[in-house]
Amino acid sequence: MHGKRAERARHALRATRTDLYHALLTANWGVLFGLLAAAYVVFNLVFAVLYRLQDGSILNAKPGSFMDAFFFSVQTMATIGYGDMHPATLYANLLVTVEVLLGLTGFALATGLIFARFSRPTARIMFSRYAAVTIHDGQRMLMFRAANQRRNRILEARASLMLVQNEWTKEGTVMRRFYDLKLTRSHNPTFALTWTVMHPIDGESPLKGVTDESLKEREAEIVASLSGTDESFSQTIHARHGYDADHIRWGWRFADIIGRTPEGRVTIDYDKFHDMEKGGG
């Protein structure tokens, strides 16, 4: 049994390593441009070596000059064609043909990858640093805050909350269990500023009787998810955040961040977005 699990783990690791497109799509911009630059340099170095295999293959290049061969490869790959150097033999022309084909393919792949990263829908949703367990309207609640950091609306926004924790079967096996947590309001037609998401800890709640110590013992995590349609791009966006036991405050409540201007307009003080106050059961 252990051998099969280990084999599945190795297979999953190999699949992750070979998913090059996903790795490049999710890498940060610095890593991506570093990899593209390295591939560009290596590509031209390889072809510079191939051009140097035949003396006199590049007209007007300095005899024995590797740098001329390298920069001729750069001009060929980018189809710049300054005209000072050009292929002089059949061998060089064949190499130019292959390099231009591979270069155009590489530029197309790089362009598609960068466009995919720019066009990928992203959510600028900020979650409160902590979740709170407190009394609200006479009912014990688990709650957290979310805010839309863009100056637009997220249409038909939906929130979900899930308890994830370790449990032991009768055979003594540890399993990771998932429980949906019912929300007082899971739908927000126009999520523009902030949204306090609340789960009532009632008789039907999976959190009934749960304490800070029991959450830590079960390595529990509260997973919050938000999705909706970005008003500006008409694309579906998703955001996710997790609260482990160390990021759930019992008996605390969120500070008030709603105010009004002298003209009567509602304002949000985002400087206090993560602020909490002691109080509540």
Helices and strands as residue ranges (DSSP letters): H 2-18, H 20-26, H 29-52, E 58-59, H 66-77, E 86-87, H 90-119, E 125-127, E 131-136, E 139-148, E 154-168, E 174-181, E 187-191, E 194-200, H 212-217, E 221-230, E 236-244, G 245-247, E 248-250, E 252-254, E 258-260, E 266-268, G 270-272, E 276-278
